[in-house]
Amino acid sequence: MKLVTTNEFDGIDKLNFTELPTPLITGDEVLIKIKAVSTNPVDVSTTARGAKAKHLKHYSPLILGWDVSGTVDKIGKQGAAP
């Protein structure tokens, strides 16, 4: 899967296009087949040493673009209807 990530919190010029394996879906997670993704002011603030950056530094790489549109592709077992 293709992602926008960062390992540094020094601004948007530190963003990278990254390719990672599709994750396994477990528990109450869902996998979304993305049609569109965007970065928003929170993403930009986070990458520019914003207040949230200190709480997110342990995620490496940090995946940005939390605003998505698409369809649910897979549902974890805890999310399935009985």
N, C-alpha and C positions, 0 to 999 in steps of 0.2 A: 504494500500500500504506500502511496506517496503522501508525504507530510511536510509541513513547515515546522521547523524546530529551531531551538537555540540552546547552546551550552553556556552562553555568556549573557550578561545583563548590561550591555553597553549600547543599546539602541538597535533600531531596525536593520542597520547594516550588518548585524551579526546573525541575521536569519539565514537558515539553510534549507534547501530542498533536499529531503531525505527519503530514502526508500527502506521500509522495514517489512518483515513478514507480517501477514495478516494474523492478528492475535486469535487465540482460542477463546471462545465465549463460554463462560461458566456462570453458575449461580443466577443472579438477577440482572446480568448484563445483556445488552443488545448490540448487535453489529449492524451498522447503518451503511447501506450502499449510497455513497454521497453523490449528489448531483451538483451541488454548489457549496462552497465554503468561503468564509471571509474572516479577516482579522478585524477587530474592533478597537475602540479607544482603550479598553482594558488590556488587550494584547500589547498595544503600543506602549502603554504606561509600564507594563510589566517588563518589557524588554529594555526600557530606559531607566532601570533601577527604581521603578515605582515601589510603592509601599508593599505590594504583593510579592515582589521579587525575593525578599528575604525569607518568605514562607515557602517558596517554590524551588529554591536552589538545589534541594536534594533530588529533584526530578531531573534526570539527565539522560537523554536530551528532553527538554521541556517541549511538549507538543502544543503548538498554537493553532488558532482558528477554531474556536469552540462554537461559533455560530455556523450551523450546518443545515442543509436541506437535502432530503433524500428519502429512501424507503428502507424499512426494517428488512434486513436480509436474514438474520438469525436471532433467535431468542434463547437465553440460558434456561436451564431446566426449572429454576425457581420462578421464572416469569411465565411459564406455560400454563395455560388454563387446565384445571383438573378434568 
